[in-house]
Amino acid sequence: MGENLLTSEERGETDLSTGDSESLSFECSYRHKRGSLLLQGSGFVWQSPSASSLVVVCQEVVTVQQGSLDKSKASSALNCLEYRDSPYGSGGGVLFVWECPSSRGHARLVEHRFSFEDHNECRQCHDALKSLLAALDRPKDLLVLINPYGGRGKGRHIYESRVSPLFHLAGIRTTVIVTRRANEAREYVQDHSNDLSSFDGIVSVGGDGMFAEVFEGLLFRVNGPVRPGQEVKPTGISIGIIPAGSTNAVCYGTTGHSDPVTSSLQIVLGHRLHIDAAAVFSEERLVAFSTCVMGYGFLGDVLVDSERKRWMGPTRYDVAGARTFLRGRQYEGRLTLYPAGAGSGHPLDGRVCLADCSECSRVPSHGDPPPELQSECAKGPSERLADGAIRMTGPFLAINGTVMACRCRRTRHGLSPSNHLCSGTLDLIVTRSTSRARFLHHLFRCSQQGLRVLDFPFMQSFRVERFTFEPQTGVAPSVWNCDGEPLANTAVDVRVQRGIVSLFARGVNRST
């Protein structure tokens, strides 16, 4: 924990005051050093006469406890320090503060232990810190939905061993439901007879499929039947994701990690961000939502093949991907896209979405399309329509609409690395006919080389607000892979809805 001790000069750079807030000062020991603990504004400062100091902001404090510690639970689940009684004997008091300091790596708990000579002062300090924490907007009651079959079948174990102890430590009340079949989570949250008003959030323990069940169920619960062009209302409740699936792309794309403890602590601390969702219409009715990727052609065929090999576990995606690549099937159809304005950027602009992203807070632009549009259209046959839309025909190896960058362990930078979480747009990536060697080169770049994944002459990339697709009749079609689930219809009208899904997440830090 040495990195949390600051010199007096460094402490001076951290301002915890809020102007008119009252400060409280206590004499206590920290790491066997006598000093003063000053509560002020949004946190506290401990400083010793030797100029050693510690600064903690309340937004990073998970909880505080007074008195003895339940070692049997804490040491195994939280890796806390070995408990010692107060050096002041039975008349003194011990205050434990568990902090999750801002970090570019995996989030972890840090324990601070303060020893007080006077038990009443310890209690007063404890109560004051508790009051500061109670004023923060954090979840207190959570509905937890667990998929025990996803990934390697460890969802329940991950929750009980790594997540539940953290929720218990933070004083969060939970209602836990372990699902027994596909779509049970979707049906539960969509059913109006199940009262969700008492919960501050819903936690999805599983993979991208489990998260899709939860957020789709919420959106259909809130909106009911929606026709193209009508307003789509937001979820109304925040969702937390505990990664326990095969790819965990949504969790990776919103936290920078696929780590249950990091996700749990961001839920506990009440970090929130909003992400876009693509509303998928077919035959004039709303049939699905996507927050990650919709794929037709290559990704659709991979999904169909992998579903036949579920017994293989996560390896099935590698096997299905190799088989689909060797087949090299191409598809005919008519694709119509509606470009976003120039202020919305372009998939090749290199601006990556990070925590506190300025692009995601930008007012949507509906002006002229970006200059890159003309060069992208020149890569393949296309027609500019009177309303500004662009129409193109096949053959296509793949059509992918990414609502976020789609990061995961297989594609660390994502299918579209410059995509943003809450911009009201998606990146439409069209792969034209090419040799297997060139397509393999593209797939290799997806897993290795970051921002250059789209830089190929046979690939066209567009930032759009909407697109439609109609397969050519009389030709065997592929299927749409919508966040890992197949769509029944191949003719679709996809419209991006800005920021309608609220997540417990902090965003991706620059180094992850």
Secondary structure, 3 states (H helix, E strand, C coil): CHHHEECHHHHCCCCCCCCCCCCEEEEEEECCEEEEEEEECCEEEEECCCCCEEEEEHHHEEEEEECCCCHHHHHHHHCCCCCCCCCCHHHCEEEEEEECCCCCCCCCCEEEEEEECCHHHHHHHHHHHHHHHHCCCCCCEEEEEECCCCCCCCHHHHHHHHHHHHHHHCCCEEEEEECCCCCHHHHHHHCCCCCCCCCCEEEEEECHHHHHHHHHHHHHHHHCCCCCCCCCCCCCCEEEEEECCCCCHHHHHHHCCCCHHHHHHHHHCCCCEEEEEEEEEECCEEEEEECCEEEEEHHHHHHHHHHCCHHHCCHHHHHHHHHHHHHCCCECEEEEEEECCHHHCCCCCCCCCCCCCCHHHCCCCCCCCCCHHHHHHCCCCEEECCCCCEEEECCEEEEEEECCCCCCCCCCCCCCCCCCCCCCCEEEEEEECCCHHHHHHHHHHHHHCHHHCCCCCCEEEEEEEEEEEEECCCCCCCCEEECCEECCCCCEEEEEEEEEEEECCCCCCCCC
